[in-house]
Amino acid sequence: MRISSELAETIAVVLDEGTLDAAARRLHITPSAVSQRIKALEEQLGRVVLVRSKPVRATEAGAVVVRLARQLALLEHDALGELGVGAEGPFTVPLAVNADSLATWFLAPLARLGQRHPVVFELHRDDQDFTAGLLESGTVMGAVTSRATPVAGCRVVPLGTMRYEAVATPAYLARWLPRGATSDALGVAPLVDFDRRDDLQSQWLAARDVDADAPPRTYVPASNDFATAIKLGLGWGLLPAFQSRDELADGRLVRLGSPPIDVPLHWQQWNLRSPLLDAIAVEVVDEGRRVLDPSR
């Protein structure tokens, strides 16, 4: 059995676009033709590859096909480059990254790559504990992740450690923690969370024997806005040094105390011999190792 590259590409495009109609427009065929290609592949494999929801989702079998389609596209791009045959337009590389890395250091290496290679990027933002799942599904080719164990078919390289410290404004401390960050006060003092999957503040509270579910929360699901919310006094929260160094130096923010929380980060990517993917890894890993140093 052989999987047609055309059928595999169709599945990947449908997953990217979210609907059969949108995929048809991108592929310049009719929605009926898209549906027929999906049906043909599912009959060939004897498995369902897509869940017809909105947006469309890949099944476990579909994720395998999508990963194959993206790998074939990457290898074709590399081959055309080696042959000196220009591809039509820049190649799109999907990557996954956590919000704090995206807001602070991750874009610089991508900008340097864009100056040297005909490449653009589709960035998927997720918590560092979940970005590896996007590699497993074939959605992305590389990811910044807290997962040290390689995803199947991938290789992993340590980047460094992002250190977070609990901080708040002096005015916030005077109002909510006038006697310091005691357990009783922390149980009622408002805090800022990124979203409902963000557990850094809960980890910090648990280390101080505080019920992590007790304090009221403001949810701000964007890294720079999350930092701004803390700096405006909406609550206390954990910030990396990138986003708190200047304010801590001039007194606009104050540490709440206790040891910081260190989050080791890793770069995982498909284990393919690809000049483009290797160039991305070199830039990202070099930048990560340069900036992800708790002593900085």
Buried (B, 14 or more C-beta within 10 A) or exposed (E): EEBEEEBBBBBBBBBBBBBBEBBBBEBEBEBEBBBEBBEBBBEEBEBBBBEEEEEBBBBEBBBBBBBBBBBBBBBEBBEBBEEEEEEEEEBBBBBBBBBBBBBBBBBBBBEBBEEEBEBEBEBBBBBBBBBBBBBBBBBBBBBBBBBEEBBEEBBBBBBBBBBBBBBBBEEBBEEBBEEEBEEEBBBEBBBBBBEEEBBBBBBBBEEBEBEBEEBEBBEBBBBBEBBBBBBEBBBBBBBBBBBBEEBBEEEBBBEBEEEBBEBBBBBBBBBBEBEBBEBBBEBBBEBBBBBBEBEE
